[in-house]
Amino acid sequence: MVYPEPWCMPRLFASGIAEFYERFYANKGVNIIKGTVATGFTASSSGEVKEVKLKDGRVLEADLVVVGVGGRPLTSLFKGQVEEEKGGIKTDSSFKSNVPNVYAVGDVATFPLKLYDELRRVEHVDHARKSAEQAVKAIKAAEDGKTVEEYDYLPYFYSRSFDPSWQFYGDNVGDTVLFGDNNPASSKPKFGTYWIKGGKVIGAFLEGGTPEENKAIAKVARVQPPVENVDQLAKEGLSFASKI
């Protein structure tokens, strides 16, 4: 596995979270190479890939390559026709653009995120589904001369790596507090991280949580409870969320 960043998924993971998954992958036989990128491939006479050339000069043997290049909203089709902001099509809380009867949902929409009082794009299937639902409700309500409640989305991301499964809610800015068992050799590791900004917990991550525990960290991210002592927060860990 090759990636240019100093640790895996730095847009979401704090270094302490990333360390667990990197060690977990390593225990599964995955060799991780950081801080460089692929610049080319060498193929056999039959066209099959044989090597991957890295920017730092190394060459890796390979018979299969999976390339992850990320993605960005394709808004060029609408350039000059709709208002854009922060790399997406600017909408209101019903995902209506500045052009009558034109709506934008999912990754391409820059919408008012009520919880943080700012315009933001969110790239995840959960928001794609919920923003589409909100837009349809708004369209139907407008046809009946009614309005819908303001979209009040809590950012939510989830994924699975081999057996481990994690969930994240809220915002991942500010200082972090790591808690729990993050030893990848454990039979059932369970650990998490809180993000603290302005004396409040504004984001929460949990690996290996039960449905009830995941609901608890979601509530923490929504309520944003104050924190007076970060050392005590680290000791309480998941029990802090259970008390909210």
Secondary structure, DSSP 8 states (H G I E B T S, - for coil): -EESSSSS-TTT--HHHHHHHHHHHHHTT---EES--EEEEEE-TTS-EEEEEETTS-EEE-S------------GGGTTTS-EETTEEE--TT-B-SSTT-B--GGGEEEEEGGGTEEE---SHHHHHHHHHHHHHHHHHHHTT----------EEEEESSS-EEEEEE---SEEEEEEE--TTSSS-EEEEEEEETTEEEEEEEES--HHHHHHHHHHHHH--B-S-HHHHHHHTHHHHHT-
